[in-house]
Amino acid sequence: MNDPKQPRTIEFLIATLPDAIDSNSRWMFDPIIDALQRAASESGFVLDRFFIPDWNRERDGDHASEPSGAHERWPGIILFREPNTAPSTLLIVFCVSETAVSGVHQDALKRSLATIRLLASPAATIRVLGPTFSGSIRSLVRVLRDFRPTDTLPRFRIVSGVATSSTIRETNCFWHNKLRSRSPTC
């Protein structure tokens, strides 16, 4: 049983996913969510709960009558926890939608980063899984570049197993050289 007085460790991950509401690539959403759940399970976590904006189980596939756009402004959240430990470690996954043409939904990404800034250690590395589409790289970097949680630059670890553009390497070099270091390494 967890003691509410014991501090919890909270880990964060931002995952960019194909927009399940407005994208023609919505078919990719479920397999990526499944892969996230499997990876969390392999790391010793169990699914606790989740919230996906604009998703209505009863009207799945028909969102015409709902107010639209919440998923563009707010990230989805998947909460994982370690079972049977006191205090348990939590893993909060922020699900930020993206499209191949428009890129990541920047407001949702900004809100994810702001929440991490409030809850994480200033020295924490912010982990980003994505982008899914090569066309999202510039919008992702634009938000990360403008994010300044403290006087020191945040550390990001960006991993994309799907986007294939050569721009990814250029973006990683830009990120390292312009924002993190004075000496080029690429």
N, C-alpha and C positions, 0 to 999 in steps of 0.2 A: 504494500500500500504506500502511496506517495505521501510524504509529509509536506503539507502546504507551506511550512516555514523554511524548508530546504530550498536553496536557490537552484534553479534549473539552468542547464546549459542549452542555449538555443543556437542552432546552425541555420544558415540561410542559403538558398539557391534561387537564382532567377533563371527561369526556363522560357525561352521564346518559342512559341508554338504557332502552327498555322491557325489562322483565324477560323474558329469553328462555326461562326455565325455568318460572316459575309464573304468568305473566300471560296474559290473553286477548289482549293486544296484542303477542304475541311475533312476529307477522308483520311488525311495524315494525322489528325488530332488524336484520335483514340489510340492508335499504335504507339504514339510518343508518350501519351499519358501512361499506357500500360508499361512501357519500358522504364519510365520514371518510378513506377510502383515496384517493379521487379528489382531495380537497382537499389531502391531504399530498403527493400526486404533483404537483399543480399548484404546490406550494410547493418542489419540488425534492427530495422525500424518496421513498425506496422502502421497501416493507414488508420488515422483517427477520425478525420472528417475533411470535407472539402467544400469549396464554394466556387462556382463558375458564373460570372455575371452574364446576364441575358439568356442563360440556359434554363429551360423549363421542361422538366421531365414529362409532364402531361401533354405538352404541345410540341414535343420534339419534332423538328423539321418545319414547323409552322410558327414563325415568330412575327408574323405580320401585325398582330394586334398588340404586341408588347412595345413599350418604349424602347427605342433602339439606342445603341451607342454606349451603354454602360461598360461593355467589355473593352471599348476604346479608351475609356478614362480610368478604369479600375482593373487591377490584375485579378485573376483567379488566384485562389489560395488552396494549397493542399497541405494539410498538417499531418505529419508523421510523428510517432513517439516510440521510444524504446519500451518494450513491454517488461513488466515485472521488475523494474528497477526504481530505486528511490534515492534521490530525485531522478526522474527520467530526462534524457536528452530529447529535445524537440527538434525536428527538422521542418522548417517552413519553406515551402516551394512557392514562389510567386510565378504564376503563369501569365506571361505577357503575350498577347496575340500579335501576329504579324501577317502581312501579305507580301507576295513576291514583288508587287509593284510599289506599294506605299511604304513598305518597311514595317518596323515595329510600331506599335501604338505608343507614342512617346509619352503621353500623359500617364498611362498605366505603368510604364517603366520608371518614370519620375516618382510616382507614388511608391513603387516598390523600393527604390533607393532611399526615399525619405523615411520609410518605415525601418529599413535596415539601419539607417543612421541613428534613429531613436533607440533601437534595441541592442545593437551590436557594439562590440568594443571598437574604438576608433582605429585600432591596429589590425582589425580583422580584414582578411582578404575577401572581397566580394566575388562570389563565384557566379558565372554566367554560362548557361548551357544554351548555345545558339550563336548565330542565327540559323534558322532552318533554311532560309533562302539567301543566296548571294546578294540579291537586291536589297536586303535589309541591313547590310553592313554599315552603310553610311548613316542611316538613321540611328542605329544602335550606338555607333561611335559618337555621334553628335550629342546624344543625351549623356553618355558616360564622360565625355570631355567637359561638359558644362557642370557636372556634378562635383561639388566641392564641400564635403562634409566638415572639414576642418582646415586649418592652415596647411596641413600636409596633404599631398595627393593621395587618394585612396589607391589601394592595390586591387587590381582586378585579375581574375583568372578566367579567361574566355575560352571555351571549348566548343567547337562545332564539328560534328561528324557528318553533316549533310551538305552544307554550303560548300561549293567547289571552286568558286571564282578565285583567280590569282590575286584579286583585290584583298583577300583575307590576309595574305602574307604582307602585302603593302600596308594594310591597316594595322596589323600587329607591329610592324616596324615603326609606323608613324606614332602609334600609341607609346611605344617604348622610348623612341628618340625624342619626340617633342614634349611629352608630358611627364616622363619618368626620369629621364637621364639626359645629360649633355653629350655623352659620347655615343655615336652610332654603333649599333651592333649587327645590323642587317646588311 
